[in-house]
Amino acid sequence: MSQRRTTFEHLPLLAVVAASATLIGWAGLESRRAAMAAVPAGATLDLSSQLAAIVDTASLTAPRELDAWSHLARELATCALARRSRETVATSVNEFPLELDRVEESEAVRLAWDRGPGRPLVEGRALGSTPEGPWTVWHESGAPLFRGSFRSGVPDGTWSWWHSDGSLHAEATFVEGLLQGPWIEYYSDGLVAVVHEYESGVLDGDSHETWPDGTPKAEGAFESGHREGRWSTWHENGEPRAQGFYKEGLRDGPWREWHNNGEALLDASYVLGRPEGAWREWYSNGQVKAEGRFVDGKREGRWTFFELDGSVDPRTGKYARGLRE
């Protein structure tokens, strides 16, 4: 059974906007590094505004963004070493400084990037061009966004994330860059939103998700990174949404779905992700929508389709290997 190791790049619930902002923010950073190292002391670069945009866009800095923060630390440390100077380097048009305590290759470099006087943005340390030790990133509100430690350039130990109002958003443990144990997310009122279990960076163990009012949203288990066994999901109003079984991440066995008014939506069966056997669908008013059989994932034999008002749909007819005869 194949395993996918989860480091910085893979985790459920990642915001597309945050990921896009990260990619935009780091595009071209490699070329800007040489330019930064070459500018005279006191010159200005508009880098802090890009970093601030990434921080402000991300609703949750998940492991994919951690990779970007690691990249940032390596880039800035390398710039500092290239300058061979203990001078403060202005890093934005507003002259909010990137402070460099040390720039010797054998000693740690402290990086402190501010939004303005008394408004911290990023603070951490690097050994050479490798992040090392505790790092903190702040929201624009002043509340911390995430805090954790790097060891040899990868997350190690307990990491925590916060909502912009200062309430805890998520917490997890990394061992040599790999998620280990529970990954827990919270709503801003403190209710648990998500609990996943990881083993050496791979989803493995029970999984639970809840709606904001505390009612269940999804329950099941992962094995070696894949959904396995029985899974159940619910609509936000508490009505069941789907229930069935997985094998190696694929639907396998009886599968049922419901509309959010409690009416049946689907009654079917799967074999390793492909529909097999009797299939029946309903509209939310209880009217049958389709009924027939699948063989090897394709419609076979007599199929009947209905419109919402109960009239027969023109797709009705006899099928062979998925094609209407």
Secondary structure as the mmCIF struct_conf table of DSSP 4:
data_model
#
loop_
_struct_conf.conf_type_id
_struct_conf.id
_struct_conf.beg_label_comp_id
_struct_conf.beg_label_asym_id
_struct_conf.beg_label_seq_id
_struct_conf.end_label_comp_id
_struct_conf.end_label_asym_id
_struct_conf.end_label_seq_id
BEND BEND1 THR A 7 GLU A 9
TURN_TY1_P TURN_TY1_P1 PRO A 12 LEU A 13
HELX_RH_AL_P HELX_RH_AL_P1 VAL A 16 TRP A 26
TURN_TY1_P TURN_TY1_P2 ALA A 27 GLY A 28
HELX_RH_AL_P HELX_RH_AL_P2 LEU A 29 ALA A 38
BEND BEND2 VAL A 39 VAL A 39
HELX_LH_PP_P HELX_LH_PP_P1 PRO A 40 PRO A 40
TURN_TY1_P TURN_TY1_P3 ALA A 41 GLY A 42
TURN_TY1_P TURN_TY1_P4 ASP A 46 LEU A 47
HELX_RH_AL_P HELX_RH_AL_P3 SER A 48 THR A 57
BEND BEND3 SER A 59 LEU A 60
HELX_RH_AL_P HELX_RH_AL_P4 PRO A 63 ARG A 83
TURN_TY1_P TURN_TY1_P5 ARG A 84 ARG A 84
BEND BEND4 GLU A 87 GLU A 87
STRN STRN1 VAL A 89 ALA A 90
BEND BEND5 SER A 92 SER A 92
TURN_TY1_P TURN_TY1_P6 VAL A 93 ASN A 94
STRN STRN2 PRO A 97 LEU A 100
BEND BEND6 ASP A 101 ASP A 101
TURN_TY1_P TURN_TY1_P7 GLU A 105 SER A 106
BEND BEND7 GLU A 107 GLU A 107
STRN STRN3 ALA A 108 GLY A 116
TURN_TY1_P TURN_TY1_P8 PRO A 117 GLY A 118
STRN STRN4 ARG A 119 LEU A 127
TURN_TY1_P TURN_TY1_P9 GLY A 128 SER A 129
STRN STRN5 THR A 130 PRO A 131
STRN STRN6 GLY A 133 TRP A 138
TURN_TY1_P TURN_TY1_P10 GLU A 140 SER A 141
BEND BEND8 GLY A 142 ALA A 143
STRN STRN7 PRO A 144 ARG A 151
TURN_TY1_P TURN_TY1_P11 SER A 152 GLY A 153
STRN STRN8 VAL A 154 PRO A 155
STRN STRN9 GLY A 157 TRP A 162
TURN_TY1_P TURN_TY1_P12 SER A 164 ASP A 165
BEND BEND9 GLY A 166 GLY A 166
STRN STRN10 LEU A 168 VAL A 175
TURN_TY1_P TURN_TY1_P13 GLU A 176 GLY A 177
STRN STRN11 LEU A 178 LEU A 179
STRN STRN12 GLY A 181 TYR A 186
TURN_TY1_P TURN_TY1_P14 SER A 188 ASP A 189
BEND BEND10 GLY A 190 GLY A 190
STRN STRN13 VAL A 192 GLU A 199
TURN_TY1_P TURN_TY1_P15 SER A 200 GLY A 201
STRN STRN14 VAL A 202 LEU A 203
STRN STRN15 GLY A 205 THR A 210
TURN_TY1_P TURN_TY1_P16 PRO A 212 ASP A 213
BEND BEND11 GLY A 214 GLY A 214
STRN STRN16 PRO A 216 GLU A 223
TURN_TY1_P TURN_TY1_P17 SER A 224 GLY A 225
STRN STRN17 HIS A 226 ARG A 227
STRN STRN18 GLY A 229 TRP A 234
TURN_TY1_P TURN_TY1_P18 GLU A 236 ASN A 237
BEND BEND12 GLY A 238 GLY A 238
STRN STRN19 PRO A 240 LYS A 247
TURN_TY1_P TURN_TY1_P19 GLU A 248 GLY A 249
STRN STRN20 LEU A 250 TRP A 258
TURN_TY1_P TURN_TY1_P20 ASN A 260 ASN A 261
BEND BEND13 GLY A 262 GLY A 262
STRN STRN21 ALA A 264 VAL A 271
TURN_TY1_P TURN_TY1_P21 LEU A 272 GLY A 273
STRN STRN22 ARG A 274 PRO A 275
STRN STRN23 GLY A 277 TRP A 282
TURN_TY1_P TURN_TY1_P22 SER A 284 ASN A 285
BEND BEND14 GLY A 286 GLY A 286
STRN STRN24 VAL A 288 VAL A 295
TURN_TY1_P TURN_TY1_P23 ASP A 296 GLY A 297
STRN STRN25 LYS A 298 PHE A 305
STRN STRN26 PHE A 306 PHE A 306
TURN_TY1_P TURN_TY1_P24 LEU A 308 ASP A 309
BEND BEND15 GLY A 310 GLY A 310
HELX_LH_PP_P HELX_LH_PP_P2 SER A 311 SER A 311
STRN STRN27 VAL A 312 VAL A 312
HELX_LH_PP_P HELX_LH_PP_P3 ASP A 313 ASP A 313
TURN_TY1_P TURN_TY1_P25 PRO A 314 ARG A 315
STRN STRN28 GLY A 317 ALA A 320
TURN_TY1_P TURN_TY1_P26 ARG A 321 GLY A 322
STRN STRN29 LEU A 323 ARG A 324
#
